[in-house]
């Protein structure tokens, strides 16, 4: 056990060194003007749920990837999730129409492949038919990245995760992993901007987050409970929170948050 702990500490030190090295490289690239600031690009990714004929979550992501044989598709942390990544487009002209067309093509391929496996693809913020038993570790994609993420976050927390969300109904459930994160799926847009435009663009995105969410709520049901209209927010905040439940540690800022101030 002692050897395993020492090995884990050494791995974390190495990861921190890699992160610092990347930050140093970023500083050098910014100082040297190595980022493209004249041709902004836009891209997107679509996350989805995989369900069986009874519309229950089904861990067939790896089989789907094997049959799709398309690098645009990749795994998420849950084996009942899949992600499709769209090609970046110059942010001009018909870029949004082109993204839409490619998304239609990728979703057609995903649905056709799922049908061949006697399954379906569902686009939803949270799959309404999810059950607590779907969050077992056996349904986590056995990828070293996901396993290390789960181990590190749970070790930082030092105790199980208590999910407590109140809405029309109330949810109280304890989890011993970060698999609750797999309950969330979304359509995510990526916008490349010049370095000197980043702060203002990020702040604008934060400003628009509230009204955008109000228009696009898509996850009122979790484990049969009617909770927030957009339950993904508290679920994601709590699923990867590294703070213990003791009051003095709760004063620390959460790992996932909308922020508390404007970026400078």
C-alpha positions as a printed NumPy array, in Angstrom:
array([[  0.   ,   0.   ,   0.   ],
       [  2.857,   2.355,   0.867],
       [  4.51 ,   1.71 ,  -2.477],
       [  1.231,   2.427,  -4.278],
       [  0.818,   5.71 ,  -2.398],
       [  4.373,   6.783,  -3.173],
       [  3.832,   5.888,  -6.814],
       [  0.635,   7.96 ,  -6.869],
       [  2.398,  10.963,  -5.342],
       [  5.164,  10.698,  -7.926],
       [  2.613,  10.537, -10.736],
       [  0.894,  13.681,  -9.438],
       [  4.221,  15.505,  -9.237],
       [  4.934,  14.518, -12.824],
       [  1.485,  15.733, -13.921],
       [  2.064,  19.099, -12.207],
       [  5.449,  19.407, -13.928],
       [  3.813,  18.719, -17.306],
       [  1.16 ,  21.364, -16.588],
       [  3.789,  23.952, -15.634],
       [  5.738,  23.094, -18.776],
       [  2.612,  23.638, -20.874],
       [  1.928,  26.983, -19.174],
       [  5.51 ,  28.066, -19.87 ],
       [  5.067,  27.081, -23.529],
       [  1.806,  29.066, -23.637],
       [  3.575,  32.151, -22.255],
       [  6.262,  31.848, -24.927],
       [  3.688,  31.435, -27.703],
       [  1.746,  34.49 , -26.505],
       [  4.917,  36.588, -26.258],
       [  6.004,  35.526, -29.746],
       [  2.581,  36.144, -31.333],
       [  2.3  ,  32.532, -32.493],
       [ -1.519,  32.4  , -32.361],
       [ -3.572,  33.086, -35.487],
       [ -5.443,  36.34 , -34.866],
       [ -6.785,  37.012, -38.35 ],
       [ -8.945,  33.968, -39.095],
       [-11.329,  33.062, -36.242],
       [-12.737,  29.552, -36.422],
       [-15.831,  27.913, -34.986],
       [-16.425,  24.269, -34.145],
       [-18.76 ,  22.139, -32.064],
       [-19.27 ,  18.782, -30.412],
       [-22.459,  16.817, -29.894],
       [-22.783,  14.438, -26.942],
       [-25.406,  11.708, -26.982],
       [-26.851,   8.81 , -24.996],
       [-26.978,   5.214, -26.21 ],
       [-30.074,   3.234, -25.231],
       [-31.426,  -0.265, -25.83 ],
       [-34.85 ,  -1.19 , -27.187],
       [-36.382,  -0.438, -23.776],
       [-34.851,   3.067, -23.858],
       [-32.551,   2.211, -20.954],
       [-28.934,   3.425, -20.93 ],
       [-26.721,   0.81 , -22.57 ],
       [-22.872,   0.692, -22.308],
       [-22.153,  -0.006, -25.987],
       [-19.95 ,   3.015, -26.801],
       [-16.897,   0.931, -27.717],
       [-18.943,  -1.295, -30.028],
       [-20.395,   1.811, -31.646],
       [-16.925,   3.265, -32.241],
       [-15.729,   0.008, -33.758],
       [-18.64 ,  -0.11 , -36.203],
       [-18.573,   3.623, -36.99 ],
       [-14.823,   3.602, -37.722],
       [-14.845,   7.407, -37.925],
       [-12.357,   9.661, -36.049],
       [-15.091,  12.296, -35.602],
       [-16.547,  10.063, -32.853],
       [-14.983,   9.429, -29.468],
       [-15.852,   8.261, -25.972],
       [-17.059,  10.17 , -22.95 ],
       [-16.615,   9.033, -19.35 ],
       [-19.749,   6.857, -19.468],
       [-19.877,   3.799, -21.71 ],
       [-23.488,   4.731, -22.524],
       [-22.337,   8.095, -23.939],
       [-20.766,   9.029, -27.25 ],
       [-19.369,  12.286, -28.618],
       [-19.23 ,  13.559, -32.188],
       [-16.689,  16.302, -32.982],
       [-17.333,  18.576, -35.94 ],
       [-14.569,  19.954, -38.15 ],
       [-13.511,  23.572, -37.443],
       [-14.843,  26.118, -39.942],
       [-13.685,  29.647, -40.7  ],
       [-16.147,  31.88 , -38.884],
       [-17.564,  33.469, -41.992],
       [-19.971,  32.922, -44.875],
       [-21.835,  29.623, -44.683],
       [-19.92 ,  28.233, -41.683],
       [-23.014,  27.67 , -39.511],
       [-24.875,  26.006, -42.36 ],
       [-21.833,  23.81 , -43.041],
       [-21.599,  22.811, -39.366],
       [-25.299,  21.969, -39.369],
       [-24.937,  19.829, -42.488],
       [-21.994,  17.903, -41.053],
       [-23.823,  17.398, -37.762],
       [-26.795,  15.958, -39.657],
       [-24.464,  13.572, -41.511],
       [-22.725,  12.428, -38.318],
       [-25.996,  11.914, -36.464],
       [-27.397,   9.951, -39.399],
       [-24.336,   7.681, -39.257],
       [-24.666,   7.308, -35.465],
       [-28.359,   6.448, -35.66 ],
       [-27.783,   3.979, -38.505],
       [-24.969,   2.266, -36.593],
       [-26.995,   2.146, -33.37 ],
       [-29.937,   0.642, -35.268],
       [-27.618,  -2.069, -36.574],
       [-26.819,  -2.951, -32.949],
       [-30.538,  -2.895, -32.059],
       [-30.036,   0.351, -30.144],
       [-31.032,   4.015, -30.378],
       [-29.337,   7.39 , -30.026],
       [-30.976,   9.984, -27.756],
       [-30.127,  13.702, -27.684],
       [-31.104,  15.03 , -24.271],
       [-29.482,  17.062, -21.523],
       [-30.109,  14.19 , -19.097],
       [-31.553,  10.854, -20.183],
       [-34.899,  10.63 , -18.301],
       [-34.668,   6.831, -17.978],
       [-31.301,   6.83 , -16.176],
       [-31.195,   4.789, -12.965],
       [-28.712,   5.048, -10.063],
       [-27.496,   1.549, -10.943],
       [-26.336,   2.877, -14.339],
       [-23.605,   4.834, -12.52 ],
       [-21.645,   1.773, -11.416],
       [-17.905,   1.792, -12.14 ],
       [-18.394,  -1.016, -14.639],
       [-20.153,   1.515, -16.893],
       [-17.164,   3.867, -16.878],
       [-15.095,   3.64 , -20.065],
       [-11.952,   1.829, -18.924],
       [ -9.661,   4.52 , -20.25 ],
       [ -6.588,   5.432, -18.125],
       [ -7.573,   9.112, -18.35 ],
       [-11.047,   8.578, -16.887],
       [ -9.829,   6.134, -14.248],
       [ -7.068,   8.522, -13.132],
       [ -9.515,  11.447, -13.075],
       [-11.91 ,   9.486, -10.885],
       [ -9.152,   8.352,  -8.528],
       [ -7.659,  11.844,  -8.176],
       [-10.951,  13.638,  -7.567],
       [-12.209,  11.091,  -5.059],
       [ -8.872,  11.162,  -3.227],
       [ -8.976,  14.963,  -3.049],
       [-12.497,  14.831,  -1.67 ],
       [-11.734,  12.048,   0.783],
       [-15.337,  10.871,   1.009],
       [-18.288,   9.824,  -1.148],
       [-20.23 ,  12.389,  -3.176],
       [-23.631,  13.357,  -1.779],
       [-25.876,  14.613,  -4.561],
       [-28.547,  16.87 ,  -3.059],
       [-30.832,  18.674,  -5.513],
       [-34.218,  20.167,  -4.676],
       [-36.906,  21.109,  -7.196],
       [-40.496,  19.976,  -7.444],
       [-39.109,  16.739,  -5.967],
       [-35.972,  16.24 ,  -3.896],
       [-32.993,  14.028,  -4.728],
       [-30.576,  12.73 ,  -2.104],
       [-28.181,  10.062,  -3.287],
       [-24.603,   9.045,  -2.45 ],
       [-22.018,   8.159,  -5.089],
       [-18.548,   6.656,  -4.639],
       [-17.246,   7.883,  -8.013],
       [-17.565,  10.769, -10.471],
       [-19.857,   8.728, -12.725],
       [-22.706,  11.162, -12.038],
       [-20.919,  13.37 , -14.57 ],
       [-21.974,  10.84 , -17.232],
       [-25.613,  11.845, -16.656],
       [-24.937,  15.118, -18.488],
       [-24.826,  15.528, -22.26 ],
       [-24.789,  18.717, -24.305],
       [-24.114,  20.465, -27.59 ],
       [-20.973,  22.555, -27.124],
       [-19.795,  25.322, -29.434],
       [-16.11 ,  26.261, -29.635],
       [-15.005,  29.683, -30.862],
       [-11.373,  30.532, -31.564],
       [-10.513,  34.182, -30.891],
       [ -7.33 ,  36.242, -30.853],
       [ -5.488,  36.319, -27.493],
       [ -6.196,  40.021, -26.907],
       [ -9.918,  39.405, -27.499],
       [-10.204,  36.443, -25.141],
       [-11.098,  38.232, -21.88 ],
       [-13.898,  40.339, -23.376],
       [-15.269,  37.381, -25.359],
       [-15.225,  35.127, -22.285],
       [-16.995,  37.766, -20.188],
       [-19.601,  38.203, -22.92 ],
       [-20.202,  34.444, -22.93 ],
       [-20.707,  34.52 , -19.162],
       [-23.132,  37.432, -19.517],
       [-25.186,  35.51 , -22.09 ],
       [-25.141,  32.216, -20.158],
       [-28.19 ,  33.051, -18.017],
       [-30.668,  34.018, -20.742],
       [-29.334,  31.275, -23.028],
       [-29.94 ,  28.622, -20.376],
       [-33.384,  30.05 , -19.725],
       [-34.237,  29.481, -23.409],
       [-32.643,  26.047, -23.723],
       [-33.493,  24.104, -20.555],
       [-33.36 ,  20.407, -21.372],
       [-32.92 ,  18.298, -18.233],
       [-35.782,  18.455, -15.731],
       [-35.81 ,  14.729, -14.825],
       [-33.084,  12.775, -13.027],
       [-33.676,   9.278, -11.591],
       [-37.422,   9.826, -11.875],
       [-37.29 ,  13.058,  -9.849],
       [-38.575,  16.383, -11.21 ],
       [-35.8  ,  18.776, -10.175],
       [-34.426,  21.958, -11.762],
       [-35.544,  22.813, -15.297],
       [-31.789,  22.604, -16.05 ],
       [-30.594,  19.96 , -13.598],
       [-27.245,  19.628, -15.384],
       [-25.999,  22.714, -13.513],
       [-26.188,  21.459,  -9.897],
       [-25.45 ,  17.884, -10.984],
       [-22.163,  18.782, -12.675],
       [-21.181,  21.154,  -9.853],
       [-21.673,  18.447,  -7.25 ],
       [-20.425,  15.449,  -9.239],
       [-16.855,  16.771,  -9.518],
       [-16.729,  18.913,  -6.361],
       [-13.535,  18.15 ,  -4.445],
       [-14.648,  19.934,  -1.256],
       [-15.614,  17.899,   1.778],
       [-18.987,  18.446,   3.373],
       [-17.461,  19.971,   6.525],
       [-18.342,  23.638,   6.853],
       [-14.829,  25.127,   6.959],
       [-13.876,  23.575,   3.625],
       [-17.168,  24.691,   2.06 ],
       [-15.826,  28.244,   2.168],
       [-13.501,  27.334,  -0.705],
       [-14.659,  28.004,  -4.254],
       [-16.105,  24.98 ,  -6.045],
       [-14.083,  23.223,  -8.737],
       [-16.88 ,  23.855, -11.258],
       [-18.573,  27.253, -11.142],
       [-19.853,  30.09 , -13.293],
       [-17.2  ,  32.261, -11.626],
       [-17.366,  35.088,  -9.155],
       [-15.834,  37.999, -11.095],
       [-15.061,  39.214, -14.594],
       [-11.891,  37.974, -16.305],
       [ -9.254,  40.715, -16.629]])
